[in-house]
Amino acid sequence: MTDPRQLFDLRGRVACVTGASAGLGQQAATALVAAGAQVVGIARRADALTDWATAIGSNAATLTADLADRERLPEIAEQIALPFGPPDIIVHAAGINTREIADDVTPAGWDVTLNLNLAAPFFLSQALVPAMKAKGWGRIVNFASLQTTRAFPGGVSYGASKAGVAQLTRAMAEAWSKDGITANAIGPGFFPTELTGPVFADPDRAARNAAQTCIGRNGTLSDIDGPLLFLCSDASAYVTGQVLMVDGGYTAK
């Protein structure tokens, strides 16, 4: 009988995490290293990435890149494989929320949001999947949102992109799971990150959000670790095409 603890063991696996310079992306990258993986963190801010990798040690590498530049994604995929080899695990945590109300949405804001939040996870995965197919094993974890299913003020383009992530995840699962590659998504609730800074800057609003959850509090960064490791490991071998809401029960009320 297999020791259940081994199901979450990522030793020998290579992962890449986008949006690793801060917030949930950096938390995800750190958790994967702690579980035994070698991790390439990707973001635009080289200084923040360097600080993270220095603190983590030799199992962390960095790549400074703008994932919204779709034309560069094939080149970025090649660079991801240089430190440790082609990744077995891809975590798409990079994202942007322009917070434009419907009447003020601009074509530029729409395009950058859809490019980074929806197009980049697909095209970067598409470039990295062949190596996963060759191994017969892979894990893709997208980041959904409360706005995958809920409409929030100022969230037209962001909500559209995150609703698209749910269907993208199902489509990835349909396309690639037969090759041993699962595709799932995590839907975070309210966590204190740069993206949610305006929310937590208003104590009353943060308290209302906490009260809306079943648990009665907003998330802390470490709350993402268990669900992430589940979806990135052998523990989730028969789970694919799913959106796992990590929101304290916000969407259950």
C-alpha positions, -999 to +999 in steps of 0.1 A: +000+000+000+013+034-009+020+058+019-006+086+015+020+112+023+039+102-008+010+113-029+020+149-023+058+144-027+071+165-056+107+155-054+120+150-090+094+173-105+100+206-122+075+234-119+070+269-133+049+295-116+038+327-133+032+358-112+058+346-087+071+380-077+044+385-050+011+373-035-004+340-043+020+333-071+050+336-049+032+316-022+026+289-047+062+288-059+074+286-023+050+258-014+061+238-045+098+241-035+089+230+000+072+199-014+104+190-032+100+205-067+125+226-085+107+258-095+111+285-120+094+317-109+082+340-137+072+377-135+080+411-148+098+424-117+134+411-117+143+425-083+113+408-065+120+375-082+157+377-073+148+384-036+125+353-036+150+330-053+178+341-029+157+333+001+146+299-013+180+286-025+192+263-052+159+248-061+145+281-073+153+299-105+138+330-121+128+343-155+118+380-161+092+382-188+060+399-198+035+372-204+010+396-220+034+397-250+018+368-268+044+367-296+072+360-270+055+330-254+072+303-274+106+319-266+096+322-229+087+285-229+122+276-241+138+298-214+116+281-187+133+248-195+169+260-192+175+259-154+160+224-146+146+210-178+111+210-192+085+215-164+061+189-153+039+214-135+026+248-147+008+272-123-007+302-140-010+328-112-001+360-131-031+383-135-043+418-138-075+436-128-079+471-144-111+477-123-128+497-151-165+501-147-185+490-177-189+525-192-152+532-189-137+499-203-112+507-230-099+485-258-064+487-243-076+476-209-097+448-223-068+435-244-042+435-217-066+418-193-077+391-217-041+386-230-026+380-195-055+363-177-067+341-205-046+339-236-012+335-218-022+304-198-034+287-229-005+295-253+022+290-227+007+257-217+004+247-254+041+254-258+050+233-227+026+204-232+047+184-257+074+177-231+047+166-206+031+143-232+066+127-238+067+119-200+031+109-198+026+131-167+018+168-163-002+192-141-017+225-152-032+247-126-050+279-137-062+307-114-099+314-115-116+339-092-148+347-073-156+366-105-156+333-125-192+330-114-200+363-097-203+398-111-185+425-091-185+463-098-156+473-121-150+438-131-163+435-167-130+426-185-116+408-154-147+388-148-150+379-185-114+366-185-119+346-153-151+331-165-131+321-196-105+305-174-131+280-161-140+269-196-104+270-207-096+246-178-123+222-190-111+224-226-075+217-216-087+187-196-106+174-226-076+179-249-047+166-228-058+144-199-056+113-220-019+120-222-015+120-184-018+158-181-045+170-157-059+206-159-076+222-130-081+257-115-080+273-081-106+300-074-092+322-046-115+342-024-103+373-007-066+371+001-043+400+010-023+405-023-013+434-045-043+427-067-067+429-038-050+459-022-079+483-028-102+458-010-081+454+021-073+491+022-109+495+033-113+478+067-151+479+065-152+463+031-127+436+042-148+429+072-179+426+051-162+401+028-150+381+058-186+380+071-198+367+037-177+335+040-189+304+058-157+303+079-159+339+089-126+353+078-106+363+047-079+341+034-042+340+045-016+332+020-008+298+035-044+287+029-035+281-007-008+256+000-029+224+005-052+228-024-023+237-047-002+208-037-032+185-042-037+197-077+000+196-086+007+161-073-002+124-077-029+130-051-052+144-078-044+118-105-082+113-112-092+149-109-093+171-141-113+199-156-124+212-122-125+246-105-117+243-068-129+273-049-106+282-021-127+310-007-138+300+029-172+292+015-178+327+001-195+312-030-215+288-009-236+315+008 
